[in-house]
Amino acid sequence: MTAHHHASLEDADLTARLSRDEEAKRLDRAQLRLLHLRLINGGQLSGGTLGPPVCIVFEGWDAAGKGGAIKRLVEPLDPRHVHIAPFAAPTPDELRHHFLWRFWPPLPGWGGMTIFDRSWYGRVLVERVENLATEVQWRRAYDEINDFEHSLAEEGMVVIKLWLHMSHEEQLRRFERRRDDPLKSWKLTDEDWRNREKRAEYHEAVTDMLRLTDGRLAHWDVISAESKRNGRVEVIETVISRMETGMRRWGVDVPLEDDEEQRKTERALAFDDAEFQSDPDADPDPDPDSEPVEAEAKA
């Protein structure tokens, strides 16, 4: 019997790069596919039959591009069909409860989709490194998290877990760009700089997290986010792949991408939707945190 290969940071190819045109083409195709899957899962194209709930967990280094990746992920979707649940440090009231308590209310039901921007993994990351949880608490949390996710998956949930990975050097470049941009400087805090000084401790915590919580029905995918363009595309394509697998597991008919009926449906979806009508003169990447154009030209 072959040993299970757990996820690791080495899974990400940090040399992966995409041109602006390649990113745009793959995003357009992936966003249309995701829209189609959501409509099937939500019962809109399946006679009212709901597909399994989809829970997408985003974790990653500070400035790894989680916000930009989430933006591209939800861009084609009706806002009624997806919920984004951002999480920061627990409030005093939340601290009165078990650490998983506050994550239950946003979980999606059948036909639903929730994106967690940070999650219950804070217990084994920031709470571990910053001594906000005792060693007994964070060591116990690996089994608690595995049991939590396994119970959700056994009831039908498609659990998709993404770690956005980048190098220490690229993180510094992004921090400096944020610091020097008046429209982005608010996103950079003293705490971000302090966390950066503990990169080795966080690296160890992330490595343990990936090794100990890469479950049979709740796998980790490590995304190469050294290039934001690559990270955005890899995120949405990974989500689509995991969704298709989860939908098939619960008996939902997922059309092949090269199926004629699939192409007819996607043409109908895209026909009058301005989001899928590319403007050749528009800048598809206005994010000031993205790689400078000059750098791309030299590459």
Secondary structure, DSSP 8 states (H G I E B T S, - for coil): --------GGGS-TT----HHHHHHHHHHHHHHHHHHHHHHTTTTTTT-----EEEEEEESTTSSHHHHHHHHHTTS-GGG-EEEE--S--TTGGGS-TTGGGSTT---TT-EEEEES-GGGGGTHHHHTTSS-HHHHHHHHHHHHHHHHHHHHTT-EEEEEEEE--HHHHHHHHHHHHH-TTTGGG--HHHHHHHHTHHHHHHHHHHHHHHS-BTTB-EEEEE-SSHHHHHHHHHHHHHHHHHHHHHHTT-----TT-HHHHHHHHHHHTT-GGGS--TTS-S---TTS--HHHHHH-
